[in-house]
Amino acid sequence: MIGRTLGCKVTAIAVLASCSATADRAELDQRVAVLASCSATADRVEPGERVVIWPGYSFEFPAGHCARKFSPVEDFEVYYIRAKQPPDAPLLVGIYAGFAPDFPEDPTAQTSTVNGLAVRSIRNADGRWEFLIEEAAPDSDRGVLHIWFGPGADADSRVADRLVRSVQPAAMPPAHAYAPPSCD
């Protein structure tokens, strides 16, 4: 996808550079069509596989990425997701899955609903987004997800955004989790 997007941007620059003040209508229409096809592909993000994590959520795991799982005790899990290459790629997103998130209280938090789940979002001190996602019904056995964008989201925000928008409730109780591809 990156190659197609880069190739499209190069094509768009070449098309713009070749425009002349004397271009006829047909030539301009052709160039507009090339630019339109570029913008249609530039915003696409390659789909990934759907994973299920405890405590009862699923999301689309980004293609070309991997996760490190941290679970010091049994009542929560933390996933650190980054690009597979290079091996020292910065954090794209972190995901806390459990029942006691460390989500900042912020009176300016925005609220919305995504796939039937309640979502609160804020910009943290680094200017990056954080999300608290939970079942809209009170007293749910389903835990919460606290998702935060890392430095990798600065350069790849569409992939991080797509992950958040793809979060859905999974069947309860979850029969088993489908672990994301590991970075280890």
MOVENNOR-V128776 format. One record per helix or strand of 3 or more residues. SS is the DSSP state (H for helix, E for strand). FROM is the first residue (numbers start at 1). LEN is the number of residues. If there is no record, write none. Layout:
BEGIN
SS/FROM/LEN ; SS/FROM/LEN
END
This chain:
BEGIN
H/2/17 ; H/25/18 ; E/49/5 ; E/57/5 ; E/65/6 ; E/76/8 ; E/91/8 ; E/110/5 ; E/117/7 ; E/129/7 ; E/144/6 ; H/152/4 ; H/157/9
END
